[in-house]
């Protein structure tokens, strides 16, 4: 690992107007770059959250035609920043979409792609129902990618509830974890902060979690509170509920320090499960 860097997490409320969403994403990316961010993270589905699954399927584009990817590649090159693109819906080959994250280098090259593995199929106590798998095909590969500052493990939103994924990423060399999200208001209030802090503590990684905020025309509310968390579980920045971005200085040496104090990644033991 090398010297420190500045990371930013962008937060806003994307609705179904892709053009307006991309204008806002570019504005905030430029602001974060002007504030000296070296690495900028966007939320899940920052290009658009459609009104229903059928519309998501109908409007999905192949990767090579998606305007969000072209826009962010151009911005990364122009601003000389690394960008974790949150995620965008990309048309697949089987009638569904991939919820796909991209990592771009400071020349706009695609360094890594990650398709969301765990899909949000839930019914909450208040009657809220989500069935992501109606439109999305789950990914099958975890991803660790190189950056100038260390290795990055990629995930998306509901992945957060599956700690074995993050342990695998950390054991695979990750020093930083990205968790772009559109976490619901209900589940965010209950679990967002504690789960993200737990993933940082369990792995000794920094966590960069850019989340959508606000309420869409459909009434769907997302939690906001984008977070940057250090490897000891300390929250370095919290975006609250408003549009904007957060910024924090990242010291990769803190990863080594945290893992030296609590070397749990080295202490796995084989065991059997016994039923009585």
N, C-alpha and C positions, 0 to 999 in steps of 0.2 A: 504494500500500500504506500501511497505517496502523501503529499501535503494535504492540508484541509481545503475545503471548497464550500461554496454557498449553495444551498438547495432552496427552491421555492415550491410550494404547493398552491395551485390555482383553484379557486372555488367560485362557482356560479351555478345558476339554475337553467339547464338546457331544456327547452320544450321541443315541439315538433317542427319548428322553423329552422332548418339547417343553416340557411344563409345567415340569419341573425345570430345563431349560436357560434358560428365560425368567426364572425366579426368580433364578438365578445371574447372568444378564446384568443384571438390574435391580439386584441387590445391588452388583455391581462398578461399575456406572454411577453409582450413588448415592455410593459411596466415592470415585470419581474426582472427582465434582462437589464433594464435601466437601473434597477436597484442592486445590480452586481451579482445576480444569480448566475451560477455556472451550470446548474442542472435544474430543469423545470419540469414539474409533474402536473399532469392534468387529470380530471376525474374520469370515471367510467362513463361511456356513452356521451362524452362532451359534445359530440357533433349533433346529436338529436336523441330525444326519448319520444318515441311515437305514441299515439293514443292507444294502440292495441297491437297484439302480436301479428295479426294479419297485415297491418300497415307496415310493420317492421320488415316482414318478409317481402312485401311488394316493393318497398323502396330501397332495400339493401342493394349495394353495388359491389362488384368485384374489387379486390384490393387496388388493382392498377387504375381503376376509374374513380376511386373515392376522393372527393375534393379535400377532405380533412387531412388525408395523408400527404397529398401534394402541397397543401398549405403549410403544414408543420415541417415538412422536409425543407421547403424554401426558407422558412423562418429560422430553423436551426442553422442553416448555412449562412444566412444574412447576419444573424446575431452572434454567431460562433458560440452557441450553447448546446449542451446535450438536452434532449427532450424525451421524457417518458410520456407517451401520447395518451395516457389513461387507457381508454379502449374505444373502438368504433365497431359497428356491425358490418361484417364483411360477408358477402354472399358466398355460400359454400356450393358444393357440387351435388348435394343430396336434397335440395329443396329447403334447407334450413340455412341459418347464418352462423358464423363464428363470432363470438364476443372476443375481439382480438386486440391485444395490447401491442404496441410497438416501442422499441427503444431506438432513438436516433442519435447519431454522433454529431459533433459540431460542424460537420460538413453536409449534414442532411442525409447521410447514408443510413440505411436500415441495418442496425447491428443485431437485433433480435426481434422475434415475434413470439407471442404467447397467447394461446387460446384458452379461455376460462374453463377450468376443469369441473368445478362444482357449481351446479345450476340451482337457482333460487326457486324451489317448488315448495311453497309453504302456505298454510292457512293460520292466521293469527287469531287470538282470542276475540278481538274486536270485529272479526268478520273480514278483515283485509285478506285477500287471496292473490298469490303470485304463482305463475307456472312458467318459468323461464324456458323450460325444455320444450314448450309448444313451438317456440320459434328458433331456439338455439341448440346447436349440436355441441356436446361437451368436448373439451380438449382432452388429449391423452398424454401430453408430455409436460413435465415441469421444466423450467428454464432458468439457468444461471448465465449471465452475460458479463463480459469484461467492460470496465470503464477505466478512465485514467486514474481513478482514486481507489479502486478495489472492485470486487465482484458484486453484481446486483442480482437478487432473486426476485422474480416477477410473479405477481398474483393479481386477482381481481375480486373485489367485493366479498361475495359469499364464501370464497376460498378462506376468508379470515377465520371461519369456524372450524377449520380442519388443521389442527396443530401439527399433525404428521407431515403435511406439505411443507411447512416452514422449517421443521427440523431437518427434513431432507434437503431443502435449499441451503440451510446453514452448513450441514455436513458436506454438501457439494461445493462449499467454498464461498457462499454469499456473505458479504459484510453489511450489505444494505438490502432492505426489502421494500418494494413498492406495492401499495394496496389501493389503487384507484377504485372509487366506489360511488354508488348512488344509494347509500344505505337509507332505508326508510326511517321516517321520524320515530315510529313506534319502537323499532328494534335498535335504532341509534341511541335513543334515550336510555335504553336498558343496558346495552352491551358494547357500544362502539369504543369508548375510552378504555374499558377494562380489557377487552380482547386485544386491542392494539398494543397496550402496555404489556400484556402477557406474552404476546408474540415477540416483542423486543427482549423481554427478560429471559424467556426460554431459550432464545437463540444467541443472545449477545450481539444482536444486529441493531443498526439504526433502522427505523421504520418511517417511510415517507407515504402518507395516506391523504391524497387529494380526494375530497368528497363533494358531491353536489349538495346544494342547499335549496330552500324555497319550495313553493307549491306550484304545480303545473295546472293547466286548464282542466285536466281530468280530475283534479283534486289530489293527485299523488304528491305527498310531501316527502322531501328528503332532508336529512339531518344536518348537513353542514359539518362544522367542527373539524375541518381538515387539520391533521396533526403531523408534527415532526417530533419523533421520540428517540432518545438516545439509547445505547445498549444496556443501560442500567434501569431503563423504564421511566426515566424522567421526561416529562413533556416539555420540549423546548419551545414550541409554538402551537397555538390553537386559534383557528380562524373564526371561531364563533359562528354566527348565523348569517353574516352579511357577505355579499359578493366581494371578491378581492383576492389577495394572496398572502401567504405567510412566508417568512424567510428565516433561515437559521444557518449558523456556521457549523460545519461538520468536520470533526477531527477523527480520521480513521483510526488513530492510535487508541481511541476509546474502546474500539471493538476488542483489540488485543487485551487491554486492561480488564474489561468486564469478564472476558472469558478466562483470564488468568485467575481472577478472584473466585469465580464460580465456574469451574471447568466441566459443566454437566454434559456438554456435547461429547466428552470423552468417557463418560461414566455409564453408558447404556449397558444393561445386563440382559441376557436371555432369561426368560422365565416361562413357566407354564401356568395356565389358568385352570384352577380346580373348582368344581362345583360341589357344594355340600347340600 
